[in-house]
Amino acid sequence: MATVEYNRIGKSFGAVNIMRDVSFRIEEHQFVVLLGPSGCGKTTLLRMTAGLETVSEGDLMIGGKRVNDVHPRDRDIAMVFQNYALYPTMKVYDNIAFSLEVAKVQTDEIKRRVEAAAEVLNLTPYLQRYPKELSGGQRQRVAMGRAMVREPSVFLFDEPLSNLDAKLRAHMRTEIRQLHNRLKTTTIYVTHDQIEAMTMADKIVVMRAGKIEQIGSPDEVYDTPASKYVADFIGSAAINFMPGTVVTGEGQPAVDTPNGRIRVLPGAAVKPGQKVICGIRPTDAVVSDDGPIRTRALLVERMGHDVQLCTAAPAGQFLAIVDRSRPFAEGVEVRFDAAPEKVHVFDAETEMRL
Amino acid sequence: MAVAQVKRIAISDSPIPWLAPLVALLVVFTIYPLFYNIWLSFHEYFPRKRAIQFVGMQNWQQLWEDTRFWSSLGVTFVYFAVALVFEIVLGMAIALLLDAELPGFGGLRAILSLTLVIPPAIAGMMFLLMEDAQFGVLTYILNSLGLLDKTTPILATSSTALAGVLVAEIWQWTPFMVLIFMAGLRSLPAEPYEAAMIDGASAFQMFRRLTLPMMSKVIAVAVLLRGIDLFRVFDYVFVMTSGGPGTATYTLSLYAWQQTFSFIKWGYGATLSLVSLAIIMVLANIFIRVFKVRW
């Protein structure tokens, strides 16, 4: 197990700089997810960690040692690739055993380790098959087996579940997390899927255009998003934004928006007259007969336990997830309110949290 | 009415109208000559009588006892094996080298294919001049390096003549292998190599465990194409040595050609080329089975 430390990391391809000043630290045993849309630099950062890309600036430390110029094989890492990158001409057994054979581990020790990994990953019946004879989920597990047998001090995952169907993805998510709970190997996991990030991570690093937007636990990034961007990216039903101006009403700060006057927490660093953006998560919108947000229901989607209401508000579409105890009909007026502590306020200019 | 008929053929489900032209070509230019050849191998042309007469198994019997045939078969095999090994190994080495994206390599790759534009007979002539005992540049270089005795003319010495011909062959056809191998290398996925890099494999281990197995189909096809061509070698030996000195470079094709066209022994010439065909077919089939080549 090892710590991983990024110290003012930058990356350029030729004259094009795609990453600058990335610094954070991953503790031993931590499961860290790098989250962001495609092109944000998360995969590049992971590949730099693996040694598949050079580090243009800064220091990359694994286990306290600077590894910028260390060959991938000497970094004591193992990587699971997005498209698995299995060796197509080797059987499953040899795929998993390859790194050990290369390291000249004794044959019976290789056999023991491969079989142990296969057992954990339910691959025992498939050891004599070729990768092309396996399903996507099985290939995924072979790739993990290949990483596991090396007993590395850091696991790197590059969007490992993106080629699987939804059900298998959910299943593999739990398997990977359980595996981590058992092995406790420091893990860096890249994904653009915020659900994967929320469910698996100890710590989420949200990235945007080669920079870190926020680092925090899943709860932290969900409850106190550092920027409008993070608020928008995290959460499965997209957050509702509305522009507005800060006013002081009834001794408590509030924001006048096209959707009405929305109360915000006194603690928020806002000044009267300031242009801001308010964000309310669909799950935090409460149906209230005298609520400030007046909307007209456009679509009522019953999702079993909850009802998702897609409504038209003065500031545009407003989404709410409410319990199904009340009957809703399309076309009728619904009014919402939100508790001040659930209203996220961002500066209209910088889009940072206030 | 003619238009209606054409239309009916064109829209019919029958494959015959589509296959007919090709089948006709095959019949006229391949199948008929093949059977004529087989028929001819049981006959012989007698110039004095100006007639082809049935001779039964005589040609085949003669073949069995013909030391010239056996020696030409031996030369052909040596030529085939040496050229194939050199072309594969050199071709692969150069392909791996040129696969690197270095400045100027694009131009090199283009230049490489130029040897294939030269007709083999002309290439043979070029090497004939270069290996000339008096003024050949290759002779001069080998002499200067002390690799060749000044009194040894390359193409007129039994021990060096075949090597002299092989140089031309390998020079001209290695680039063909390079092009095929390079196309194969280009189509290999990058990710397994990255995985192998992390797994700690050396460049040689990656080549042996990843590149070679992944390239096996490409290599097999290249070997098959080149192998068939090599076995019927004619042009280089014809222009460079005419089979000499003695029988040192006398290949099977050359022998069949000589029997047919110089000695007007059509029947025996046909027999020799049939043997050549049979050997190629057997070798190719064994190869296809062993290496599980699928087209």
Chai-1 contact restraints between the chains, C-beta under 6 A:
chainA,res_idxA,chainB,res_idxB,connection_type,confidence,min_distance_angstrom,max_distance_angstrom,comment,restraint_id
A,L52,B,E194,contact,1.0,0.0,6.0,A-B,restraint_1
A,P72,B,M197,contact,1.0,0.0,6.0,A-B,restraint_2
A,P72,B,I198,contact,1.0,0.0,6.0,A-B,restraint_3
A,R73,B,G200,contact,1.0,0.0,6.0,A-B,restraint_4
A,M79,B,I198,contact,1.0,0.0,6.0,A-B,restraint_5
A,F81,B,E191,contact,1.0,0.0,6.0,A-B,restraint_6
A,A85,B,E191,contact,1.0,0.0,6.0,A-B,restraint_7
A,A85,B,P192,contact,1.0,0.0,6.0,A-B,restraint_8
A,A85,B,A195,contact,1.0,0.0,6.0,A-B,restraint_9
A,Y87,B,P192,contact,1.0,0.0,6.0,A-B,restraint_10
A,T89,B,P213,contact,1.0,0.0,6.0,A-B,restraint_11
A,T89,B,M214,contact,1.0,0.0,6.0,A-B,restraint_12
A,F98,B,D199,contact,1.0,0.0,6.0,A-B,restraint_13
A,S99,B,D199,contact,1.0,0.0,6.0,A-B,restraint_14
A,S99,B,G200,contact,1.0,0.0,6.0,A-B,restraint_15
A,V102,B,D199,contact,1.0,0.0,6.0,A-B,restraint_16
A,V102,B,G200,contact,1.0,0.0,6.0,A-B,restraint_17
A,V102,B,A201,contact,1.0,0.0,6.0,A-B,restraint_18
A,V102,B,Q205,contact,1.0,0.0,6.0,A-B,restraint_19
A,A103,B,G200,contact,1.0,0.0,6.0,A-B,restraint_20
